[in-house]
Amino acid sequence: MVQGWVTTLVLAFGILVAVIGVIAYLRMFRKDRLSRAYQSTTDVPPPHPTIVGNTRENGQDSKAKSEQAAPRD
């Protein structure tokens, strides 16, 4: 039969390894999350205003389209 102090030592070693593993995983998870947050803020360029000039829809001027009569219901 195994002595009591050996069982206690093996159990304490297992708990210590588990705690160290959880701490290492949480540190890795936090670093990954922070690096993703940093990348998302640096990868997205600031919005630029879009200047719309003479636009044509289906080959017609938008000015000519606004002068057309609206269909009646």
CYANA upper distance limits for C-alpha pairs under 8 A (distance plus 0.5 A):
  2 VAL  CA      6 VAL  CA      7.26
  2 VAL  CA      7 THR  CA      7.60
  3 GLN  CA      7 THR  CA      7.23
  4 GLY  CA      8 THR  CA      6.73
  5 TRP  CA      9 LEU  CA      6.51
  6 VAL  CA     10 VAL  CA      6.63
  7 THR  CA     11 LEU  CA      6.54
  8 THR  CA     12 ALA  CA      6.51
  9 LEU  CA     13 PHE  CA      6.60
 10 VAL  CA     14 GLY  CA      6.68
 11 LEU  CA     15 ILE  CA      6.76
 12 ALA  CA     16 LEU  CA      6.59
 13 PHE  CA     17 VAL  CA      6.66
 14 GLY  CA     18 ALA  CA      6.69
 15 ILE  CA     19 VAL  CA      6.69
 16 LEU  CA     20 ILE  CA      6.68
 17 VAL  CA     21 GLY  CA      6.57
 18 ALA  CA     22 VAL  CA      6.72
 19 VAL  CA     23 ILE  CA      6.73
 20 ILE  CA     24 ALA  CA      6.63
 21 GLY  CA     25 TYR  CA      6.62
 22 VAL  CA     26 LEU  CA      6.62
 23 ILE  CA     27 ARG  CA      6.68
 24 ALA  CA     28 MET  CA      6.72
 25 TYR  CA     29 PHE  CA      6.54
 26 LEU  CA     30 ARG  CA      6.53
 27 ARG  CA     31 LYS  CA      6.69
 28 MET  CA     32 ASP  CA      6.67
 29 PHE  CA     33 ARG  CA      6.67
 30 ARG  CA     34 LEU  CA      6.58
 31 LYS  CA     35 SER  CA      6.56
 32 ASP  CA     36 ARG  CA      6.71
 33 ARG  CA     37 ALA  CA      6.73
 34 LEU  CA     38 TYR  CA      6.63
 35 SER  CA     39 GLN  CA      6.57
 36 ARG  CA     40 SER  CA      6.60
 37 ALA  CA     41 THR  CA      6.93
 38 TYR  CA     42 THR  CA      6.83
 39 GLN  CA     43 ASP  CA      6.24
 40 SER  CA     44 VAL  CA      6.87
 54 ASN  CA     61 ASP  CA      8.20
 54 ASN  CA     62 SER  CA      8.21
 55 THR  CA     61 ASP  CA      7.35
 55 THR  CA     62 SER  CA      6.94
 56 ARG  CA     60 GLN  CA      6.02
 56 ARG  CA     61 ASP  CA      5.50
 56 ARG  CA     62 SER  CA      6.45
 57 GLU  CA     61 ASP  CA      7.23
 57 GLU  CA     62 SER  CA      7.33
 60 GLN  CA     64 ALA  CA      7.39
 60 GLN  CA     65 LYS  CA      7.50
 61 ASP  CA     65 LYS  CA      6.86
 62 SER  CA     66 SER  CA      6.83
 63 LYS  CA     67 GLU  CA      7.17
 64 ALA  CA     68 GLN  CA      7.23
